[in-house]
C-alpha cells in the first residue's frame, strides 16, 4: 500500500510541475504577443521624446514573469511535498 501511495505522490508532484511549466509558457506567450503590439503602437504613435516610457511596462511585466518562475515553477515539486506533509500531519492529529 505504501508503495502505491509513494508512486501516486511522485506522479502527482510531476503533474503539478508540468502544469506550472505549461502556465509559465502561456504567460510568456502573452508577454511576447502583447508587448510586441505595445512596442509597435508606441513606435508608430508616440512622439520620439516620450518613447522611453514604452519600456516601463516591459520591465514591470518581465519582473512579474520572473516572480512567476521563481515562486511557482522552480519550486513546484517542493510545494507539493510541503502540502503532502501538512495533510499527513493533519490526519495524524
N, C-alpha and C positions, 0 to 999 in steps of 0.2 A: 504493500500500500504506500509506504513512504517513497518508494522508487517512482511510482506513478505521480505522486504529488510533486516530487522534485522535478520530474520531467515536465509536468504542467507548468510549474513556476518558471522553469527555464524558457519554455515556449512562449509563455505569457510575456516575460521580460523582452524576449526577442521581438515579439509582435509589437510591443509598445515602442521599442527603439525604431522599428521600421515605420511605424505610424508617425513618430516625431520627425524622422527623415523626410517622409512624404510631405508633412505640413510645412517643414522648412523649405522644401523645394517649391511648394506653391507660393510661399511668402516671397522667395527670391524671384519667382516668375512675375508676380505682381509688382515687386520693387522695380525690376528692369523695365517692364512694359509701361508702367505709369510714369516713371521718372524719365524714360526716353521721350515720351509725349510731352512731359513737363519742360524738359530742356529745349525741345524743338519749338514749342509755343513761346518760350521766353526768348529764344534767339530771334524769332520772327517778330514778336510784338513788343518786346521790352526795349526801351532806349539803352544805348550802349553803356551809359554811365551807371545804370542800375542792374546790369546783368550779373554782378557779383552776388546779388541776393538769390539768384537761381540755385546756388549751391547749398544754402542752409537746409532746405528740406531733404536734399540728397544725403547730407551728413547726418541729420537727425534721424531719418528713417534707417540709414545704414547702422547707426548705433542701436536702434531698436532691433534690427535684424541680427546684429552681433549678440545682443542680450538674449534673443530667442534661442540662438545656437548655444550660448554659454549656459543658460539656466535650464533648458529643456532637452535639447538634442544630445549634448555632451554627457549629461548625467541621467539619461532616461533609464538605463539599467539599474543604477543605484537608487533612483526614486522608487522604482517598483520593489526593490529589495526592502527599502525602508517601510513602504506601505505593507508589505507582507509581514515584516517583523511586528509592526504596530497591530495588525489584525490578529496575529498569533498571540501577542501579549494580552489583547482584549479578550480573546477566547479563554485564555488560562485563568483570568481573574473572575 
